[in-house]
Amino acid sequence: MVDLEQLAVEHAALAAESPHGRSAHLVLHDGVLRQTVIALTAGTSLDEHNAPAAASLLVLRGRVALTVAGHLQELSAGQLHPVPQERHGLLAHVDSVVLLTAVTA
């Protein structure tokens, strides 16, 4: 069993110590399904990248913006949002932790 709250605390601390302001941990890898906890410090971003076959983003703590084609989708703790099937990025407005669920082909 995975304790997401414990992982959020642990990786938020690791991100705070990292010169890059982020930390990630692969929680589940089952065939094409992957779940990853990603912690970002305030102002840290994940540059635009290609989308997997299917994905969703659950904000465990903090507030982030999912960036797609110059538009921002604001997300706060407790919100779940599908990741669009186009290039996208992620920006942390405050120290944040998200759970990325992705299906890779």
N, C-alpha and C positions, 0 to 999 in steps of 0.2 A: 504494500500500500504506500502511496506517495502523499506526503503532507505538503500541500502547496503553500500554506502559510509559512512553514519552516523554510522551504526553499526560497520563498520571496524574501524573507528576512536575511537569509544567508547570502543570496546573490545581490541584494541591495547593498550589503556591506562590502562585498567583493567589488562591485561596480564603483563604489565610493573610493576604494583604494586603488583602482585601476587608472593608469594615465589616460586610457581611452574612454573612461566613464561608462563602461558596460561590462556585463558578465552574462554568460548563457550556460544552460545545462539541458542536455537532452534527457527528458523525463521518460519518454516512451518511444520505442522504435519497434513497431510490429508490422512487418511487411512494408506496405506503402504508406502506413500511418506513422506520423511523427508528431510528438508534442514536445515543445521546448519552452522553458522558462527563460525570459530575457529581461534583465534589469538594466535600466539606463538612468544615469544621473541627469539632473535638470540641464536642458540645453543640448544634450547629446542626441545624435540622430543616427539612424541607419540609412545610408545613402540609397537612392532609388535602385531597385533591382527587379528582376523578372518574377512573376507570380508562379507558384506551384500549380499543379492541376486543380486543386481545391484547397482552401484554407480559411481559417477564422482566427480572430484575435480577441482574447478575453483580457480585459484590464483587471489585474489583481489588486493593484494599488497605484495611486497617482493619477496623472492626466496626460494623455498623449494625443498627437495628431497623426492620422494616417494620411499621407500625401499621395494624391493621384492626379496626374496631369495638371499640376498647378493648383489644385483644389485641396482644402483641408477638411477632413472628417474628424471632428473633436470627439474624443472618447474619455470617459472617466471610470474610476473604479467600479466594478460590477457590471460594466457594459460589455456586450459581446457583439462583434461586427464581422461580417464576411470580408475576406480580403478580395478585392476585385481582380479580375483576370487580365490585368495590365500592369505595366511597371508601376512601382509604388515605393514609398519610403515611410519611415516612422520617426517622429520627433517627440522627445519627452519635454513637456513644459515644466514639470517638477520631477523630482526623483520618482521613478515609476518602475513597475514590474508587470509584464504581460505574459500570458500563456498563448503561444502560437501553436495552433493545430493545423497540420498540413498533410495533404495526400500527394505523394510524389508518384509520377508515372514511370 
